């Protein structure tokens, strides 16, 4: 039987390791090996406010708590209101992302619902990645909504692509709004470009592609190009011919970078 004094010394040493600014994973592994006695001090670290915005130590605490299965502690943290100035909240956002990834190990509906609520209110990269890992279709609208945010758009795109055919109908419905909105802001344009980019990686039916064909003549150049790229995959010879004609017409009027993009689309379509 191990000496209780040794156990507490080991706990103190492990906590000291994860509290170092430049730390490796050794302290986390040691805390997990110690087990239940490590939960309370890790909770204290995770719930402690950090006005400086430094987040590394609390992120390690969240990771260790997840590996220990102390999901109630992580949930307590995630449900707490965010406070402080922008610097403190920015650091908290990083910790929330780490905590979301950690609690995602608890694969139940309660956790999924919590992550959905948090991602709707304030999407963060870690939240979106954790949410997508559940592979539940209810996450797809949340991910599409997150495409509005520049900071998380790439994570949302990658997550939507990972859903494959399951995301198709949601994305097509979102794409229908492109022609319904007037005076699109640059943020909205970036969102719709992302939707078409993801659809360009999806397995679409002939009917799906036909549904997107009107976007080939959209006023936004990238939306038009992405819609043409999709149409080039159609089984319909007419749709492919329309796409090629539109791309060749655009090529005469666009900057050199977009010319390269068009050449790439046409080359891929001919292979």
Beta strands, then each sheet from edge to edge (+ up, - down):
end
